[in-house]
Amino acid sequence: MADELRNRLRDLRGERGLTQAALAELVGVSRKTINTVENGVFVPSTLLALKLARALGVPVEEIFSLDQ
Amino acid sequence: MRYIVEGKVTSSDIETADRLSRRRARMIPVLAAIFLAGQAAYFSQDRAERLVDHVKIGAWLIWVLVLLVVLETGGGFIHSKKVRALINDEITRANRQRAYAIGFWTAMGVGIGTYVVAMFEPVTSREAIHLIVTAAIGGALLMFGLLERRAHRDG
């Protein structure tokens, strides 16, 4: 069975009242990157995932998990 | 080539990068379409080696080089390093790699097709190279543009 990546990036971003642009500014990437990660179109690198976790103040596993 | 956003990124950088990236996503498929559509002129006439033919070939070479630079670098040279890094961040680099793969397979398809045609009709080396390179660049640019447009679409 293929593993899929679940992500709660949009939910966590919304809980903190951040726009995609605001989160992009905190992480140092484009708004487009935030958009594609949230939509599941793009799987971020480990580096980007860690930066997102740091920006949101949560462990990376709280944003991304495996859906087996 | 590494793209590292050095220093704090501002909201202005994000907005500028977003605007440039959207513009690029709109323009690149148009550039590709114009480039591809213009190729008919190279094959619609007889093969007389006139000065104007050499000028056309020179123009094609310049087009090819410019499009390769646009595809590889993403453009935006007049903007700051930070903005250029933003318009060439992870998702764009991933899209570029996928575009290169499409360009490769397009080149293979056209190359093999040209090889088969050459069994029945004379095809000069210049014509074959022209077809393969044009198809590869056109295919890569179209795919890159489509992927970048998809990336901007809100889900």
Backbone of each chain as ProteinMPNN parsed JSONL, in Angstrom:
{"seq_chain_A": "MADELRNRLRDLRGERGLTQAALAELVGVSRKTINTVENGVFVPSTLLALKLARALGVPVEEIFSLDQ", "coords_chain_A": {"N_chain_A": [[0.856, -1.198, 0.0], [0.614, 2.185, -0.881], [2.274, 4.892, 0.735], [0.899, 7.946, 1.821], [1.274, 11.49, 2.113], [0.123, 13.364, 4.744], [-0.926, 16.619, 5.505], [-1.155, 19.351, 7.741], [-0.86, 21.984, 7.312], [-2.33, 24.209, 6.347], [-4.395, 24.354, 8.224], [-3.005, 24.812, 10.636], [-1.735, 27.203, 10.047], [-3.943, 28.858, 9.718], [-4.979, 28.819, 12.323], [-3.212, 30.409, 13.608], [-3.704, 32.805, 12.523], [-2.396, 33.635, 10.223], [-1.62, 34.804, 6.942], [-0.984, 33.286, 3.719], [1.09, 34.686, 2.53], [2.216, 35.952, 4.729], [3.179, 33.8, 6.23], [4.975, 32.826, 4.36], [6.795, 34.889, 4.362], [7.854, 34.67, 6.927], [9.152, 32.239, 6.721], [10.79, 32.542, 4.573], [10.337, 31.922, 1.911], [8.585, 31.729, -1.267], [5.156, 32.845, -1.707], [3.838, 31.164, -3.339], [5.084, 28.701, -2.943], [4.231, 28.043, -0.338], [1.533, 27.809, -0.906], [1.465, 25.599, -2.702], [2.449, 23.553, -1.094], [0.491, 23.43, 0.899], [-1.705, 22.628, -0.636], [-1.014, 20.09, -1.263], [0.233, 19.65, -3.618], [2.922, 19.813, -3.795], [5.667, 18.238, -2.281], [7.461, 19.223, 0.452], [10.991, 19.868, 0.956], [13.167, 18.425, 3.466], [14.461, 20.459, 4.797], [12.824, 22.698, 4.291], [10.474, 21.806, 5.491], [11.232, 21.71, 8.162], [11.742, 24.391, 8.61], [9.202, 25.446, 8.299], [7.948, 24.247, 10.476], [9.349, 25.436, 12.56], [8.631, 28.106, 12.18], [5.925, 28.002, 12.737], [5.963, 27.133, 15.287], [5.716, 24.482, 16.151], [6.228, 20.876, 16.448], [7.676, 19.16, 13.655], [6.324, 16.882, 12.982], [3.783, 17.432, 13.649], [2.807, 18.926, 11.647], [3.26, 17.464, 9.282], [2.46, 14.14, 8.383], [2.39, 10.574, 8.007], [0.049, 8.916, 6.017], [-1.111, 5.996, 6.338]], "CA_chain_A": [[0.0, 0.0, 0.0], [1.453, 3.377, -0.994], [2.109, 5.892, 1.786], [0.621, 9.314, 1.371], [1.635, 12.499, 3.103], [-0.943, 14.254, 5.207], [-0.376, 17.821, 6.098], [-2.096, 20.247, 8.423], [-0.255, 23.313, 7.228], [-3.363, 25.259, 6.225], [-5.114, 24.473, 9.509], [-2.132, 25.427, 11.64], [-1.534, 28.589, 9.628], [-5.198, 29.556, 10.014], [-5.109, 28.964, 13.781], [-2.346, 31.516, 14.034], [-4.138, 34.026, 11.847], [-1.396, 34.052, 9.231], [-1.904, 34.607, 5.52], [0.086, 32.536, 3.058], [2.195, 35.615, 2.321], [2.86, 36.201, 6.024], [3.957, 32.609, 6.549], [6.084, 32.792, 3.404], [7.781, 35.879, 4.827], [8.519, 34.115, 8.114], [9.985, 31.094, 6.356], [11.761, 32.966, 3.567], [10.042, 31.314, 0.61], [7.527, 32.453, -1.974], [3.784, 32.49, -1.344], [3.509, 30.04, -4.219], [5.559, 27.48, -2.295], [3.304, 27.755, 0.751], [0.288, 27.388, -1.546], [1.569, 24.249, -3.264], [2.595, 22.595, 0.014], [-0.829, 23.298, 1.518], [-2.613, 21.908, -1.535], [-0.53, 18.741, -1.496], [0.818, 19.554, -4.967], [4.374, 19.759, -3.662], [6.176, 17.726, -1.009], [8.616, 20.07, 0.744], [12.224, 19.232, 1.4], [13.3, 18.341, 4.921], [14.844, 21.79, 5.248], [11.641, 23.556, 4.275], [9.534, 21.299, 6.492], [11.731, 22.134, 9.482], [11.552, 25.845, 8.702], [7.768, 25.655, 8.514], [7.657, 23.859, 11.862], [9.912, 26.465, 13.438], [7.832, 29.326, 12.02], [4.618, 27.804, 13.38], [6.189, 26.789, 16.692], [5.242, 23.128, 16.433], [7.116, 19.852, 15.891], [7.39, 18.945, 12.227], [5.348, 15.787, 12.861], [2.417, 17.954, 13.827], [2.387, 19.451, 10.348], [3.289, 16.402, 8.268], [2.428, 12.778, 8.899], [2.124, 9.569, 6.989], [-1.321, 8.385, 6.014], [-0.927, 4.623, 5.867]], "C_chain_A": [[0.893, 1.249, 0.0], [1.181, 4.321, 0.172], [1.782, 7.241, 1.164], [0.953, 10.256, 2.493], [0.41, 13.312, 3.457], [-0.301, 15.519, 5.733], [-1.469, 18.727, 6.622], [-1.621, 21.688, 8.331], [-1.311, 24.408, 7.17], [-4.09, 25.461, 7.557], [-4.266, 25.221, 10.533], [-1.882, 26.901, 11.315], [-2.761, 29.42, 9.989], [-5.374, 29.805, 11.507], [-4.283, 30.128, 14.296], [-2.675, 32.822, 13.331], [-3.145, 34.547, 10.819], [-1.934, 33.856, 7.821], [-0.764, 33.768, 4.931], [1.319, 33.431, 2.883], [2.959, 35.856, 3.629], [3.721, 35.0, 6.417], [5.167, 32.494, 5.62], [7.19, 33.741, 3.846], [8.555, 35.335, 6.02], [9.52, 33.024, 7.732], [11.06, 31.476, 5.344], [11.588, 32.254, 2.235], [8.923, 32.114, -0.047], [6.152, 32.006, -1.477], [3.34, 31.257, -2.146], [3.931, 28.712, -3.584], [4.631, 27.08, -1.16], [2.002, 27.188, 0.161], [0.369, 25.94, -2.037], [1.777, 23.194, -2.177], [1.233, 22.352, 0.655], [-1.77, 22.455, 0.669], [-2.174, 20.486, -1.813], [0.071, 18.546, -2.877], [2.32, 19.308, -4.871], [4.732, 19.21, -2.293], [7.438, 18.499, -0.675], [9.836, 19.249, 1.112], [12.244, 19.194, 2.928], [13.593, 19.724, 5.488], [13.621, 22.71, 5.325], [10.629, 23.116, 5.323], [9.947, 21.753, 7.891], [11.538, 23.644, 9.666], [10.087, 26.175, 8.944], [7.402, 25.339, 9.968], [8.167, 24.922, 12.826], [9.069, 27.735, 13.375], [6.49, 29.206, 12.744], [4.744, 27.404, 14.845], [5.659, 25.427, 17.08], [6.281, 22.122, 15.937], [6.711, 19.566, 14.452], [6.343, 17.845, 12.034], [3.915, 16.26, 13.058], [1.904, 18.542, 12.506], [2.237, 18.318, 9.331], [3.266, 15.031, 8.931], [2.117, 11.839, 7.744], [0.703, 9.067, 7.128], [-1.242, 6.99, 5.461], [-2.247, 3.896, 5.792]], "O_chain_A": [[1.824, 1.346, 0.8], [0.032, 4.534, 0.56], [2.319, 7.616, 0.122], [0.923, 9.89, 3.667], [-0.256, 13.875, 2.588], [0.766, 15.471, 6.345], [-2.546, 18.853, 6.038], [-1.951, 22.513, 9.183], [-1.2, 25.419, 7.863], [-4.364, 26.59, 7.963], [-4.74, 26.136, 11.206], [-1.826, 27.74, 12.214], [-2.644, 30.535, 10.498], [-5.855, 30.862, 11.915], [-4.623, 30.75, 15.302], [-1.994, 33.829, 13.528], [-3.063, 35.75, 10.573], [-2.616, 32.871, 7.535], [0.275, 33.572, 5.561], [2.45, 32.982, 3.066], [4.186, 35.952, 3.635], [4.851, 35.161, 6.879], [6.254, 32.109, 6.052], [8.374, 33.432, 3.719], [9.769, 35.516, 6.114], [10.587, 32.9, 8.334], [12.104, 30.83, 5.258], [12.558, 32.009, 1.517], [8.385, 33.053, 0.54], [6.007, 30.927, -0.902], [2.565, 30.43, -1.666], [3.212, 27.718, -3.679], [4.28, 25.907, -1.03], [1.45, 26.213, 0.67], [-0.549, 25.152, -1.814], [1.327, 22.058, -2.327], [0.861, 21.21, 0.925], [-2.545, 21.658, 1.198], [-2.865, 19.746, -2.513], [0.385, 17.423, -3.272], [2.916, 18.68, -5.746], [4.191, 19.641, -1.275], [8.404, 18.445, -1.436], [9.731, 18.093, 1.522], [11.439, 19.849, 3.589], [13.049, 20.114, 6.521], [13.424, 23.412, 6.317], [9.996, 23.952, 5.97], [9.103, 22.135, 8.702], [11.207, 24.104, 10.758], [9.77, 27.084, 9.712], [6.644, 26.072, 10.603], [7.491, 25.264, 13.795], [8.822, 28.369, 14.401], [5.983, 30.182, 13.296], [3.746, 27.343, 15.563], [5.202, 25.231, 18.206], [7.122, 22.461, 15.104], [5.546, 19.714, 14.081], [5.578, 17.858, 11.069], [2.961, 15.579, 12.682], [0.696, 18.637, 12.291], [1.235, 18.223, 8.622], [3.965, 14.794, 9.916], [1.656, 12.244, 6.677], [0.222, 8.824, 8.235], [-1.299, 6.8, 4.246], [-2.286, 2.725, 5.415]]}, "seq_chain_B": "MRYIVEGKVTSSDIETADRLSRRRARMIPVLAAIFLAGQAAYFSQDRAERLVDHVKIGAWLIWVLVLLVVLETGGGFIHSKKVRALINDEITRANRQRAYAIGFWTAMGVGIGTYVVAMFEPVTSREAIHLIVTAAIGGALLMFGLLERRAHRDG", "coords_chain_B": {"N_chain_B": [[23.37, 24.966, -8.989], [22.815, 27.003, -6.225], [20.136, 28.346, -4.441], [19.797, 30.565, -2.102], [18.024, 32.272, 0.274], [19.189, 35.073, 1.521], [19.471, 36.907, 4.496], [16.8, 38.853, 6.018], [13.625, 38.291, 4.709], [11.333, 40.463, 3.267], [7.889, 41.655, 3.368], [7.437, 43.071, 1.124], [9.323, 41.999, -0.621], [8.226, 39.456, -0.904], [5.772, 40.05, -2.138], [6.653, 41.251, -4.527], [8.077, 39.132, -5.662], [5.988, 37.31, -5.954], [4.37, 38.597, -7.818], [6.135, 38.778, -10.022], [6.61, 36.09, -10.5], [4.06, 35.157, -11.203], [3.702, 36.606, -13.534], [5.745, 35.567, -15.095], [4.846, 32.926, -15.285], [2.643, 33.3, -16.898], [3.779, 34.354, -19.202], [5.71, 32.585, -20.218], [4.515, 30.208, -21.498], [3.399, 31.564, -23.66], [5.639, 32.624, -24.955], [6.8, 30.203, -25.699], [4.859, 29.215, -27.465], [4.928, 31.154, -29.495], [7.543, 30.821, -30.341], [7.493, 28.145, -31.268], [5.515, 28.315, -33.26], [6.759, 29.958, -35.06], [8.535, 28.366, -36.351], [7.76, 27.171, -38.663], [8.483, 28.69, -40.867], [11.066, 27.989, -41.389], [11.001, 25.637, -42.679], [9.302, 25.784, -44.754], [10.158, 26.711, -47.125], [12.255, 26.352, -50.081], [15.545, 24.813, -50.072], [17.468, 26.73, -50.559], [20.583, 28.288, -50.204], [20.679, 31.108, -49.217], [21.63, 34.488, -48.307], [19.674, 35.476, -46.614], [18.697, 33.145, -45.5], [20.763, 32.353, -43.856], [20.726, 34.442, -42.061], [18.245, 33.987, -40.884], [18.739, 31.554, -39.63], [20.687, 32.347, -37.837], [19.118, 34.043, -36.267], [17.365, 32.187, -35.167], [19.146, 30.721, -33.587], [19.85, 32.642, -31.692], [17.353, 33.072, -30.478], [16.994, 30.51, -29.369], [19.122, 30.412, -27.497], [18.435, 32.538, -25.811], [15.958, 31.636, -24.812], [16.763, 29.335, -23.476], [18.33, 30.45, -21.457], [16.344, 31.877, -20.108], [14.738, 29.762, -19.242], [16.504, 28.292, -17.576], [17.413, 30.152, -15.649], [15.219, 31.629, -14.797], [14.857, 34.307, -15.108], [14.317, 37.805, -14.247], [16.505, 39.473, -13.737], [16.985, 42.134, -13.132], [16.215, 42.508, -10.601], [16.563, 42.239, -6.955], [18.893, 40.025, -5.259], [17.568, 38.59, -3.316], [14.882, 38.623, -4.139], [15.16, 37.308, -6.557], [15.978, 34.818, -5.634], [13.646, 34.061, -4.341], [11.845, 33.815, -6.489], [12.886, 31.642, -7.617], [12.609, 29.452, -5.935], [12.115, 26.398, -3.979], [9.809, 25.035, -5.137], [9.733, 26.034, -7.73], [12.212, 25.184, -8.682], [11.813, 22.431, -8.612], [9.733, 22.247, -10.479], [11.122, 23.084, -12.711], [12.928, 20.986, -13.087], [11.162, 18.928, -13.756], [10.217, 19.976, -16.117], [12.515, 19.913, -17.675], [12.777, 17.154, -17.939], [10.523, 16.567, -19.503], [11.279, 17.979, -21.776], [13.478, 16.464, -22.532], [12.282, 13.963, -23.172], [10.614, 14.776, -25.216], [12.498, 15.576, -27.082], [13.631, 13.087, -27.596], [11.483, 11.734, -28.764], [10.978, 13.294, -31.073], [13.479, 13.109, -32.273], [13.685, 10.354, -32.829], [11.495, 10.103, -34.495], [12.306, 11.755, -36.613], [14.459, 10.319, -37.473], [13.209, 8.065, -38.528], [11.682, 9.24, -40.577], [13.766, 10.109, -42.18], [14.494, 7.831, -43.471], [12.912, 7.729, -45.629], [12.621, 10.241, -46.757], [14.827, 12.878, -47.751], [16.678, 14.327, -45.159], [18.38, 16.974, -43.874], [21.29, 17.417, -41.749], [21.214, 19.79, -40.36], [18.481, 20.43, -40.44], [17.458, 18.309, -38.95], [18.663, 18.716, -36.448], [17.599, 21.203, -35.867], [14.863, 20.624, -35.655], [14.835, 18.832, -33.451], [16.006, 20.301, -31.334], [14.292, 22.514, -31.23], [11.843, 21.287, -30.591], [12.474, 20.175, -28.1], [13.058, 22.424, -26.492], [10.659, 23.861, -26.784], [8.804, 22.03, -25.695], [9.779, 21.789, -23.048], [9.541, 24.436, -22.101], [6.767, 24.885, -22.315], [5.775, 22.981, -20.488], [6.99, 23.87, -18.109], [5.822, 26.403, -17.845], [3.121, 25.647, -17.543], [3.205, 24.155, -15.163], [4.077, 26.112, -13.361], [1.938, 27.88, -13.484], [-0.038, 26.268, -12.41], [0.927, 26.053, -9.844], [0.375, 28.532, -8.793], [-2.289, 28.548, -8.629], [-4.978, 28.74, -6.453], [-5.914, 26.386, -4.028]], "CA_chain_B": [[23.211, 26.363, -8.554], [22.034, 27.045, -5.002], [19.38, 29.579, -4.242], [19.596, 30.734, -0.657], [17.517, 33.603, 0.586], [20.025, 35.581, 2.609], [18.908, 38.082, 5.147], [15.379, 38.756, 6.271], [12.763, 38.551, 3.563], [10.269, 41.39, 3.668], [6.605, 41.432, 2.68], [7.6, 43.669, -0.203], [10.02, 40.99, -1.436], [7.254, 38.387, -1.183], [4.794, 40.547, -3.123], [7.345, 41.426, -5.805], [8.363, 37.788, -6.184], [4.714, 36.708, -6.36], [3.946, 39.273, -9.052], [7.054, 38.378, -11.098], [6.41, 34.668, -10.756], [2.799, 35.025, -11.964], [3.933, 37.144, -14.879], [6.557, 34.576, -15.785], [3.999, 31.768, -15.573], [1.77, 33.654, -18.036], [4.547, 34.692, -20.404], [6.521, 31.497, -20.772], [3.8, 29.444, -22.528], [3.219, 32.417, -24.853], [6.947, 32.608, -25.637], [6.969, 28.883, -26.304], [3.938, 29.114, -28.598], [5.456, 32.014, -30.561], [8.757, 30.165, -30.826], [7.116, 26.963, -32.044], [4.759, 28.725, -34.448], [7.662, 30.598, -36.005], [9.459, 27.412, -36.969], [7.267, 26.766, -39.986], [9.194, 29.456, -41.89], [12.356, 27.372, -41.699], [10.819, 24.415, -43.461], [8.278, 25.978, -45.784], [10.764, 27.17, -48.371], [13.273, 25.428, -50.571], [16.76, 24.838, -49.256], [18.481, 27.603, -51.159], [21.46, 28.841, -49.172], [20.809, 32.544, -49.453], [22.036, 35.253, -47.124], [18.527, 35.583, -45.71], [18.585, 31.869, -44.78], [21.775, 32.393, -42.796], [20.235, 35.392, -41.048], [17.161, 33.296, -40.149], [19.345, 30.539, -38.761], [21.299, 33.107, -36.74], [18.035, 34.507, -35.395], [16.89, 31.018, -34.431], [20.152, 30.402, -32.558], [19.716, 33.637, -30.619], [16.094, 32.704, -29.804], [17.253, 29.303, -28.579], [19.979, 30.75, -26.36], [17.653, 33.371, -24.886], [14.948, 30.796, -24.138], [17.472, 28.454, -22.535], [18.689, 31.275, -20.299], [15.091, 32.144, -19.373], [14.299, 28.523, -18.591], [17.435, 27.88, -16.529], [17.597, 31.154, -14.591], [13.943, 32.184, -14.35], [14.784, 35.729, -15.399], [14.279, 38.717, -13.102], [17.875, 39.888, -13.453], [17.092, 43.503, -12.627], [15.751, 42.549, -9.219], [17.568, 41.901, -5.947], [19.231, 38.61, -5.079], [16.521, 37.983, -2.474], [13.693, 38.408, -4.963], [15.48, 36.248, -7.53], [15.966, 33.549, -4.901], [12.246, 33.725, -4.084], [11.171, 33.353, -7.705], [13.503, 30.37, -7.988], [12.697, 28.628, -4.733], [11.989, 24.942, -4.129], [8.784, 24.554, -6.05], [10.15, 26.396, -9.091], [13.311, 24.288, -9.07], [11.205, 21.129, -8.891], [9.022, 22.379, -11.758], [12.121, 23.181, -13.773], [13.442, 19.628, -13.324], [10.14, 18.189, -14.49], [10.182, 20.535, -17.469], [13.677, 19.37, -18.387], [12.469, 15.755, -18.273], [9.611, 16.614, -20.649], [12.091, 18.399, -22.911], [14.29, 15.315, -22.93], [11.461, 12.958, -23.841], [10.156, 15.369, -26.476], [13.639, 15.477, -28.001], [13.769, 11.676, -27.991], [10.394, 11.415, -29.683], [11.203, 13.969, -32.356], [14.693, 12.534, -32.847], [13.362, 9.041, -33.387], [10.602, 10.358, -35.629], [13.116, 12.294, -37.709], [15.272, 9.185, -37.964], [12.327, 7.241, -39.364], [11.366, 10.016, -41.785], [14.971, 10.173, -43.014], [14.574, 6.605, -44.272], [12.058, 7.872, -46.808], [12.797, 11.58, -47.32], [16.121, 13.43, -47.324], [16.656, 15.281, -44.046], [19.748, 17.423, -43.614], [21.642, 17.399, -40.32], [20.735, 21.044, -39.774], [17.034, 20.311, -40.239], [17.221, 17.366, -37.853], [19.03, 19.389, -35.195], [16.613, 22.27, -35.675], [13.614, 20.019, -35.172], [14.999, 18.239, -32.12], [16.229, 21.366, -30.352], [13.049, 23.299, -31.122], [10.84, 20.497, -29.865], [12.901, 20.032, -26.703], [12.873, 23.702, -25.796], [9.23, 24.157, -26.75], [8.173, 21.136, -24.731], [10.205, 22.138, -21.689], [8.956, 25.725, -21.732], [5.314, 24.724, -22.11], [5.551, 22.259, -19.23], [7.378, 24.751, -17.01], [4.774, 27.408, -17.714], [1.904, 25.021, -17.007], [3.435, 23.804, -13.755], [4.126, 27.344, -12.587], [0.558, 28.398, -13.381], [-0.756, 25.411, -11.458], [1.416, 26.362, -8.5], [-0.245, 29.778, -8.335], [-3.725, 28.372, -8.487], [-5.333, 28.469, -5.068], [-6.669, 25.15, -3.869]], "C_chain_B": [[22.342, 26.369, -7.311], [21.338, 28.395, -4.909], [19.089, 29.689, -2.762], [19.112, 32.152, -0.436], [18.309, 34.109, 1.777], [19.395, 36.824, 3.216], [17.412, 37.946, 5.265], [14.61, 39.106, 4.993], [11.628, 39.442, 4.029], [8.991, 41.068, 2.9], [6.659, 42.019, 1.273], [8.311, 42.694, -1.144], [9.055, 39.887, -1.849], [6.269, 38.834, -2.264], [5.429, 40.703, -4.502], [7.602, 40.072, -6.45], [7.087, 37.123, -6.685], [4.264, 37.286, -7.701], [4.819, 38.814, -10.226], [6.833, 36.92, -11.495], [5.121, 34.43, -11.545], [2.99, 35.491, -13.393], [4.74, 36.133, -15.704], [5.72, 33.37, -16.183], [3.054, 32.048, -16.75], [2.578, 33.783, -19.318], [5.236, 33.499, -21.04], [5.757, 30.624, -21.768], [3.59, 30.253, -23.816], [4.511, 32.453, -25.661], [7.15, 31.287, -26.374], [6.103, 28.75, -27.551], [4.446, 29.951, -29.778], [6.684, 31.366, -31.19], [8.408, 28.981, -31.727], [6.411, 27.349, -33.346], [5.686, 29.319, -35.509], [8.553, 29.63, -36.752], [9.026, 26.991, -38.359], [8.053, 27.459, -41.099], [10.518, 28.812, -42.278], [12.206, 26.175, -42.627], [9.865, 24.597, -44.643], [8.864, 26.401, -47.117], [11.791, 26.159, -48.859], [14.589, 25.675, -49.833], [17.861, 25.696, -49.862], [19.303, 28.254, -50.065], [21.702, 30.309, -49.475], [21.234, 33.223, -48.166], [20.893, 35.301, -46.11], [18.334, 34.281, -44.926], [19.573, 31.842, -43.61], [21.343, 33.338, -41.674], [19.129, 34.735, -40.219], [17.721, 32.272, -39.176], [20.015, 31.214, -37.565], [20.254, 33.577, -35.741], [17.493, 33.36, -34.551], [17.854, 30.662, -33.302], [20.041, 31.364, -31.381], [18.453, 33.356, -29.797], [16.333, 31.534, -28.841], [18.068, 29.64, -27.328], [19.205, 31.573, -25.329], [16.646, 32.518, -24.117], [15.597, 29.839, -23.146], [17.858, 29.226, -21.274], [17.45, 31.546, -19.45], [14.654, 30.904, -18.603], [15.203, 28.181, -17.4], [17.474, 28.86, -15.357], [16.291, 31.709, -14.041], [13.821, 33.666, -14.569], [14.844, 36.591, -14.144], [15.631, 39.298, -12.752], [17.975, 41.284, -12.862], [16.688, 43.603, -11.162], [16.831, 42.065, -8.259], [17.793, 40.398, -5.885], [18.128, 37.905, -4.301], [15.286, 37.676, -3.302], [13.964, 37.301, -5.973], [15.492, 34.881, -6.853], [14.531, 33.109, -4.624], [11.547, 33.217, -5.346], [11.8, 32.067, -8.253], [13.626, 29.447, -6.783], [12.328, 27.176, -5.029], [10.998, 24.483, -5.171], [9.169, 24.862, -7.497], [11.281, 25.487, -9.559], [12.773, 22.896, -9.394], [10.458, 21.158, -10.226], [9.993, 22.412, -12.927], [12.673, 21.791, -14.105], [12.445, 18.79, -14.094], [10.055, 18.678, -15.931], [11.344, 20.002, -18.293], [13.422, 17.92, -18.796], [11.536, 15.695, -19.482], [10.37, 17.015, -21.907], [12.924, 17.249, -23.442], [13.451, 14.312, -23.721], [10.892, 13.479, -25.157], [11.267, 15.273, -27.515], [13.805, 14.045, -28.494], [12.699, 11.31, -29.03], [10.624, 12.011, -31.061], [12.45, 13.409, -33.04], [14.422, 11.205, -33.513], [12.45, 9.189, -34.61], [11.366, 10.855, -36.845], [13.964, 11.185, -38.337], [14.449, 8.321, -38.909], [12.008, 7.96, -40.674], [12.546, 10.016, -42.742], [15.172, 8.902, -43.832], [13.823, 6.778, -45.598], [12.244, 9.211, -47.518], [14.151, 12.115, -46.87], [15.924, 14.475, -46.218], [18.11, 15.696, -43.771], [20.015, 17.395, -42.112], [21.13, 18.672, -39.648], [19.232, 20.978, -39.506], [16.732, 19.403, -39.043], [17.52, 18.033, -36.514], [18.001, 20.46, -34.867], [15.323, 21.71, -35.083], [13.748, 19.539, -33.734], [15.148, 19.327, -31.063], [14.956, 22.187, -30.15], [12.01, 22.566, -30.305], [11.193, 20.389, -28.385], [12.646, 21.313, -25.92], [11.39, 24.04, -25.689], [8.504, 23.32, -25.717], [8.504, 21.511, -23.299], [9.566, 23.444, -21.227], [7.461, 25.602, -21.459], [5.028, 24.038, -20.776], [5.885, 23.147, -18.044], [6.302, 25.798, -16.765], [3.508, 26.831, -17.094], [2.06, 24.691, -15.525], [3.47, 25.051, -12.882], [2.733, 27.942, -12.445], [-0.248, 27.578, -12.381], [-0.345, 25.749, -10.022], [0.761, 27.618, -7.941], [-1.736, 29.636, -8.106], [-4.037, 28.044, -7.036], [-6.208, 27.242, -4.996], [-7.889, 25.311, -2.992]], "O_chain_B": [[21.247, 25.807, -7.323], [21.897, 29.435, -5.258], [18.229, 28.983, -2.234], [19.723, 33.111, -0.907], [18.129, 33.641, 2.901], [18.856, 37.676, 2.51], [16.815, 37.038, 4.687], [14.913, 40.081, 4.306], [11.03, 39.196, 5.077], [9.002, 40.318, 1.924], [6.008, 41.523, 0.354], [7.951, 42.575, -2.315], [9.062, 39.439, -2.996], [5.972, 38.082, -3.192], [4.834, 40.34, -5.517], [7.369, 39.891, -7.645], [7.097, 36.452, -7.717], [3.834, 36.557, -8.595], [4.303, 38.498, -11.298], [6.867, 36.57, -12.675], [5.092, 33.597, -12.451], [2.511, 34.865, -14.339], [4.437, 35.888, -16.872], [5.864, 32.848, -17.289], [2.709, 31.138, -17.504], [2.129, 33.376, -20.389], [5.335, 33.413, -22.264], [6.313, 30.314, -22.822], [3.601, 29.701, -24.916], [4.493, 32.33, -26.886], [7.609, 31.258, -27.516], [6.554, 28.234, -28.574], [4.398, 29.506, -30.925], [6.844, 31.362, -32.41], [8.962, 28.836, -32.817], [6.681, 26.777, -34.402], [5.43, 29.198, -36.707], [9.252, 30.022, -37.686], [9.84, 26.507, -39.147], [8.265, 26.874, -42.162], [11.035, 29.057, -43.368], [13.163, 25.753, -43.277], [9.652, 23.674, -45.429], [8.159, 26.447, -48.125], [12.152, 25.228, -48.139], [14.716, 26.631, -49.068], [19.047, 25.411, -49.693], [18.739, 28.73, -49.08], [22.778, 30.702, -49.925], [21.206, 32.63, -47.087], [21.114, 35.183, -44.905], [17.851, 34.317, -43.794], [19.253, 31.368, -42.52], [21.565, 33.066, -40.494], [19.078, 34.903, -39.0], [17.245, 32.138, -38.049], [19.93, 30.733, -36.435], [20.465, 33.523, -34.529], [17.196, 33.534, -33.369], [17.428, 30.341, -32.192], [20.127, 30.957, -30.222], [18.486, 33.399, -28.568], [15.935, 31.565, -27.676], [17.735, 29.198, -26.229], [19.308, 31.334, -24.126], [16.504, 32.666, -22.904], [15.032, 29.566, -22.087], [17.729, 28.717, -20.161], [17.498, 31.457, -18.223], [14.247, 30.995, -17.444], [14.709, 27.818, -16.333], [17.559, 28.444, -14.202], [16.266, 32.212, -12.918], [12.783, 34.248, -14.252], [15.354, 36.164, -13.108], [15.888, 39.591, -11.585], [18.941, 41.593, -12.165], [16.807, 44.666, -10.553], [17.87, 41.553, -8.676], [16.994, 39.609, -6.388], [17.793, 36.757, -4.591], [14.708, 36.595, -3.186], [13.105, 36.455, -6.219], [15.058, 33.892, -7.445], [14.229, 31.916, -4.667], [10.744, 32.287, -5.275], [11.311, 31.483, -9.22], [14.625, 28.744, -6.629], [12.239, 26.775, -6.19], [11.315, 23.631, -6.001], [8.954, 24.038, -8.386], [11.3, 25.068, -10.716], [13.227, 22.258, -10.344], [10.538, 20.211, -11.009], [9.73, 21.848, -13.989], [12.864, 21.463, -15.276], [12.823, 18.027, -14.983], [9.848, 17.888, -16.852], [11.181, 19.677, -19.469], [13.814, 17.508, -19.888], [11.73, 14.875, -20.379], [10.137, 16.46, -22.981], [13.062, 17.076, -24.653], [13.848, 13.867, -24.798], [10.71, 12.713, -26.104], [11.022, 14.936, -28.673], [14.087, 13.816, -29.671], [12.985, 10.663, -30.037], [10.486, 11.334, -32.08], [12.468, 13.254, -34.261], [14.876, 10.956, -34.63], [12.612, 8.497, -35.615], [11.106, 10.428, -37.97], [14.154, 11.127, -39.552], [14.931, 7.899, -39.96], [12.058, 7.36, -41.748], [12.371, 9.935, -43.958], [15.946, 8.902, -44.79], [14.074, 6.056, -46.563], [12.05, 9.31, -48.73], [14.585, 11.848, -45.749], [15.103, 15.383, -46.343], [18.957, 14.854, -43.473], [19.085, 17.355, -41.306], [20.67, 18.636, -38.507], [18.768, 21.424, -38.457], [15.856, 19.701, -38.231], [16.738, 17.933, -35.569], [17.586, 20.601, -33.717], [14.769, 22.261, -34.132], [12.883, 19.803, -32.899], [14.494, 19.281, -30.02], [14.595, 22.513, -29.019], [11.371, 23.149, -29.43], [10.323, 20.497, -27.522], [12.089, 21.284, -24.823], [10.918, 24.456, -24.631], [7.687, 23.833, -24.953], [7.625, 21.548, -22.437], [9.104, 23.544, -20.091], [6.954, 26.153, -20.482], [4.146, 24.461, -20.028], [5.135, 23.176, -17.067], [5.916, 26.051, -15.624], [2.896, 27.451, -16.224], [1.148, 24.924, -14.731], [2.94, 25.039, -11.771], [2.391, 28.461, -11.383], [-1.037, 28.12, -11.607], [-1.169, 25.732, -9.108], [0.61, 27.744, -6.725], [-2.368, 30.484, -7.475], [-3.416, 27.154, -6.456], [-7.128, 27.07, -5.796], [-8.622, 24.347, -2.771]]}, "name": "protein", "num_of_chains": 2, "seq": "MADELRNRLRDLRGERGLTQAALAELVGVSRKTINTVENGVFVPSTLLALKLARALGVPVEEIFSLDQMRYIVEGKVTSSDIETADRLSRRRARMIPVLAAIFLAGQAAYFSQDRAERLVDHVKIGAWLIWVLVLLVVLETGGGFIHSKKVRALINDEITRANRQRAYAIGFWTAMGVGIGTYVVAMFEPVTSREAIHLIVTAAIGGALLMFGLLERRAHRDG"}
